[in-house]
Amino acid sequence: MHAEAHINALSQKHAALDEKIHMEENRPAPDSTILHELKKEKLILKDEIERLNTQ
């Protein structure tokens, strides 16, 4: 059950990052550095979620 709660928390963080990315992309002058960092963090979370789901 602990792993499931951890996966849910990671999924929520992943969704929040997706929203931040969407907001940044739709600004009048999106910051490519911020977008790069957000996308990198989102990918790390995705990889961790997939790793936990396959265990």
NULUM-27298 format. One record per residue: x, y, z of N, C-alpha, C in turn. Coordinates in steps of 0.001 Angstrom, whole numbers, padded with zeros to 6 digits, always signed. Atoms other than C-alpha are relative to their C-alpha. Layout:
<pavos>
XYZXYZXYZ/...
</pavos>
This chain:
<pavos>
+000826-001209+000000+000000+000000+000000+000858+001255+000000/-000889-001158-000055+002895+002356+000710+000450+000418-001396/-000448-000296+001364+004126+002097-002893-001125+000664-000797/+001140-000579+000716+000642+002868-004194-000200+001464+000388/+000125-001384-000465+000441+006029-002079+001118+000857-000585/-001144-000717+000571+003897+007041-003306-000238+000277-001488/+000301-000169+001427+002857+006490-006932-001063+001079-000188/+001053-001025+000092-000279+008586-006355+000561+001397+000235/-000614-001300-000280+001784+011411-004868+000848+000461-001185/-000815-000337+001171+004205+011287-007797-000882+000391-001182/+000934-000308+001087+001271+011296-010224-000600+001394+000162/+000526-001344-000262-000138+014408-008565+001050+001063-000325/-001084-000935+000328+003241+016147-008838+000173+000097-001512/-000121+000045+001459+003427+015053-012482-001090+000862-000647/+001120-000783+000526-000009+016564-013177+000191+001489+000267/-000247-001409-000334+000953+019799-011398+001069+000584-000916/-001045-000465+000917+004102+020069-013509-000566+000183-001403/+000633-000113+001309+002033+019474-016636-000774+001311-000099/+000751-001266-000031-000180+022399-015640+000957+001195-000053/-000984-001095+000021+002856+024634-014962+000597+000164-001393/-000548-000048+001360+004287+023722-018364-001007+000650-000940/+001053-000563+000844+000980+024522-020040-000115+001515+000218/+000107-001427-000309+000793+027887-018257+001195+000766-000563/-001207-000678+000493+004388+028775-019171-000020+000089-001528/+000048+000006+001464+003892+027786-022817-000981+001023-000552/+001034-000915+000476+000851+030047-023071+000206+001437+000444/-000323-001386-000342+002503+033125-021606+000400+000742-001277/-000411-000767+001191+003215+035964-024051+001470-000237-000397/-001418+000241+000297+006970+035309-023766+000495-001154+000873/-000407+001152-000814+007606+031761-022509+001512-000041+000197/-001417+000108-000339+010945+031242-020795+000455-001423-000318/-000423+001330+000434+012687+028340-022532+000790-000730+001078/-000755+000628-001081+014946+027718-019531-000940-000609+001028/+001000+000509-000947+011976+027339-017193-000704-001213-000594/+000665+001122+000652+010219+025108-019707+000882-001239-000015/-000935+001128+000030+013306+022919-020057+000083-000673+001369/-000104+000555-001355+013623+022484-016287-001286-000709+000425/+001284+000623-000348+009903+021741-015831-000180-001323-000735/+000143+001222+000791+009917+019189-018636+000969-001083+000468/-000991+000955-000510+013068+017563-017280-000509-000631+001294/+000534+000501-001272+011508+017258-013813-001200-000924-000237/+001167+000815+000319+008284+015893-015328+000430-001367-000536/-000498+001263+000549+010230+013231-017246+000587-000884+001096/-000552+000763-001129+012081+012188-014090-001124-000638+000807/+001150+000537-000730+008749+011773-012301-000662-001137-000780/+000616+001035+000828+007321+009793-015210+000807-001291+000064/-000873+001176-000072+010315+007446-015196-000120-000699+001354/+000130+000572-001345+010005+006954-011429-001344-000716+000168/+001325+000618-000071+006271+006218-011709+000009-001332-000760/-000067+001228+000794+006912+003667-014459+000840-001068+000703/-000855+000942-000715+009711+002068-012440-000760-000649+001163/+000753+000528-001143+007467+001707-009390-001154-000903-000455/+001117+000813+000497+004598+000321-011466+000453-001366-000501/-000490+001277+000523+006792-002437-012887+000593-000891+001071/-000556+000815-001083+008028-003655-009523-001007-000966+000541/
</pavos>
